[in-house]
Amino acid sequence: MSQILQAKPWAWGPSSGRLRPSKSAGAGSERSPQHLGGCLHLRGLARNRMKSRLRGHHLVCLRFFHGQGFPWAYGQNLRAVVSRASTEGVLVVEGADDVCERCPSLKEGLCAHGPGWEEEIRAMDHAAMDLLGVRPWEECSWDSLGLTVQRIFHPWEIQFCFSCQWRSACEEEEGYRGLLGREG
């Protein structure tokens, strides 16, 4: 049931759907994750490399990816990242992520799409993480992030979508169009 964390010492509470310490591990253990707002903040636990590593704004924007508007190879990478996120979960990161790795604008780990883009992207990442209530090194399920994106969509749209160069690609996606018709 849980895509957030597959390791013990934490398990889903049967009736609450919340994470709880298992009987075999103390909640105060140095290797215990800290549960924060639907995601887990990891302290000292080995990170699962199979999870999609995503930066803040990709947690929102990839919800509306449908394969259009990008070069084929880059689109294939986006499909793989979304597929892995939906089955294995997400590790929230700061800076370049699994999407950025294949971007032709990534130079020495920074966005070189245009002047000032790295700073703008980082500001967008921080705004996304604030709206979603997550922070770097938290592991989240793709489904729970999707529900949160639905709740924060209108503030996000006002702040970022109106001026986004990829907005027309998102507008072709049914989920995006559905959220446009909802009140915030």
C-alpha positions as CSV (number, residue, x, y, z in Angstrom):
1,M,0.0,0.0,0.0
2,S,2.8,2.4,0.9
3,Q,4.9,3.8,-1.9
4,I,6.5,6.3,0.5
5,L,9.0,4.0,2.2
6,Q,9.4,0.2,1.7
7,A,11.8,-0.3,4.6
8,K,11.1,-1.3,8.2
9,P,11.1,0.1,11.0
10,W,8.1,2.1,9.7
11,A,4.8,0.7,8.6
12,W,1.4,1.9,7.6
13,G,-1.1,2.1,10.4
14,P,-4.0,-0.2,9.2
15,S,-6.8,2.2,9.8
16,S,-5.2,5.6,9.7
17,G,-3.1,5.3,6.6
18,R,-0.4,7.0,8.6
19,L,3.2,5.9,9.2
20,R,3.9,4.5,12.6
21,P,7.0,3.0,14.2
22,S,7.0,-0.8,14.0
23,K,7.3,-2.7,17.2
24,S,10.8,-3.7,16.5
25,A,12.3,-0.2,16.4
26,G,12.1,2.8,18.6
27,A,10.7,6.0,17.2
28,G,13.6,8.0,18.6
29,S,16.3,5.9,16.9
30,E,18.9,7.8,15.0
31,R,18.1,5.7,11.9
32,S,14.4,6.4,12.0
33,P,12.8,8.7,9.4
34,Q,10.9,11.6,10.5
35,H,7.4,11.8,9.2
36,L,6.5,15.3,7.8
37,G,3.4,16.2,5.9
38,G,2.9,13.0,3.9
39,C,6.6,12.5,3.1
40,L,9.5,11.1,5.1
41,H,12.6,13.1,5.9
42,L,15.5,10.7,6.0
43,R,18.2,11.0,8.6
44,G,20.9,8.4,8.2
45,L,18.9,5.9,6.2
46,A,20.3,4.6,2.9
47,R,18.5,6.3,0.0
48,N,16.9,4.1,-2.6
49,R,18.5,5.0,-5.9
50,M,15.5,3.6,-7.8
51,K,13.2,6.5,-6.7
52,S,12.9,9.4,-9.1
53,R,15.0,12.3,-7.9
54,L,12.9,15.4,-8.5
55,R,13.5,19.1,-7.7
56,G,10.7,21.3,-6.5
57,H,9.0,22.6,-9.6
58,H,9.2,19.2,-11.3
59,L,7.1,17.8,-8.5
60,V,4.3,20.0,-9.9
61,C,5.0,20.4,-13.6
62,L,5.6,16.7,-14.3
63,R,2.0,16.0,-13.2
64,F,0.9,17.6,-16.5
65,F,3.5,15.9,-18.8
66,H,1.9,14.0,-21.6
67,G,4.8,13.6,-24.0
68,Q,4.3,16.6,-26.3
69,G,6.4,19.7,-26.8
70,F,9.8,18.1,-26.1
71,P,12.5,16.5,-28.3
72,W,12.0,12.7,-28.6
73,A,15.0,11.6,-26.4
74,Y,14.2,14.2,-23.7
75,G,10.6,13.1,-23.8
76,Q,11.6,9.5,-23.4
77,N,13.6,10.4,-20.3
78,L,10.6,12.3,-18.9
79,R,8.4,9.2,-19.4
80,A,10.9,7.0,-17.6
81,V,11.2,9.4,-14.7
82,V,7.4,9.7,-14.3
83,S,7.0,5.9,-14.6
84,R,9.6,5.3,-12.0
85,A,8.1,8.0,-9.7
86,S,4.7,6.3,-10.0
87,T,6.0,2.9,-9.1
88,E,9.0,3.5,-6.8
89,G,8.2,7.0,-5.4
90,V,10.1,10.3,-5.3
91,L,13.1,11.6,-3.5
92,V,12.9,15.4,-3.3
93,V,16.2,17.1,-4.1
94,E,17.7,20.5,-4.5
95,G,19.3,21.4,-7.8
96,A,19.6,19.3,-10.9
97,D,17.5,16.1,-10.8
98,D,16.7,13.1,-13.0
99,V,14.9,15.3,-15.5
100,C,17.7,17.8,-15.7
101,E,20.3,15.1,-16.3
102,R,19.2,14.7,-19.9
103,C,18.4,18.4,-20.5
104,P,20.7,19.9,-23.2
105,S,20.7,23.2,-21.2
106,L,22.3,21.6,-18.1
107,K,26.0,22.8,-18.0
108,E,28.2,21.7,-15.0
109,G,25.1,20.9,-12.9
110,L,23.4,24.3,-13.5
111,C,20.6,25.5,-15.9
112,A,22.2,27.4,-18.7
113,H,18.9,27.8,-20.8
114,G,19.3,31.6,-20.6
115,P,20.6,34.4,-18.4
116,G,19.3,34.2,-14.9
117,W,17.5,30.8,-15.4
118,E,19.3,29.0,-12.6
119,E,18.2,31.6,-10.1
120,E,14.6,31.6,-11.4
121,I,14.5,27.8,-11.4
122,R,15.8,27.6,-7.8
123,A,13.2,30.2,-6.7
124,M,10.5,28.2,-8.4
125,D,11.8,25.0,-6.7
126,H,11.6,26.7,-3.3
127,A,8.1,28.0,-4.0
128,A,6.9,24.6,-5.1
129,M,8.4,22.9,-2.0
130,D,6.8,25.5,0.3
131,L,3.4,25.0,-1.4
132,L,3.6,21.2,-1.3
133,G,4.9,21.2,2.2
134,V,8.0,19.1,1.4
135,R,11.7,19.7,1.7
136,P,14.9,18.2,0.3
137,W,15.7,14.5,1.1
138,E,12.1,13.6,1.8
139,E,10.7,10.5,0.1
140,C,7.1,10.9,-1.1
141,S,4.6,8.8,-3.0
142,W,3.7,10.1,-6.5
143,D,0.0,9.6,-5.7
144,S,0.1,11.7,-2.5
145,L,2.0,14.5,-4.3
146,G,-0.6,14.4,-7.0
147,L,-3.4,15.1,-4.5
148,T,-1.4,17.9,-3.0
149,V,-0.8,19.4,-6.5
150,Q,-4.5,19.5,-7.0
151,R,-4.9,21.5,-3.8
152,I,-2.2,24.0,-4.6
153,F,-2.8,24.3,-8.3
154,H,-4.4,27.8,-8.4
155,P,-1.7,29.6,-6.4
156,W,0.9,27.8,-8.5
157,E,-0.8,28.6,-11.8
158,I,-1.1,32.3,-10.9
159,Q,2.6,32.6,-9.9
160,F,4.2,30.4,-12.5
161,C,2.0,28.9,-15.3
162,F,0.8,32.2,-16.8
163,S,4.4,33.1,-17.9
164,C,5.7,29.6,-18.6
165,Q,7.0,28.9,-22.1
166,W,5.7,25.3,-21.9
167,R,2.2,26.3,-20.8
168,S,0.7,25.3,-24.2
169,A,2.0,21.8,-23.8
170,C,0.3,21.5,-20.3
171,E,-2.9,22.9,-21.6
172,E,-3.2,19.9,-23.9
173,E,-3.2,17.6,-20.9
174,E,-6.7,16.6,-19.6
175,G,-5.7,16.9,-15.9
176,Y,-4.4,20.4,-16.3
177,R,-7.5,21.5,-18.2
178,G,-9.7,19.9,-15.5
179,L,-7.9,21.9,-12.8
180,L,-8.4,25.1,-14.7
181,G,-12.1,24.8,-14.3
182,R,-12.0,24.3,-10.6
183,E,-12.1,27.0,-8.0
184,G,-9.0,27.3,-5.7
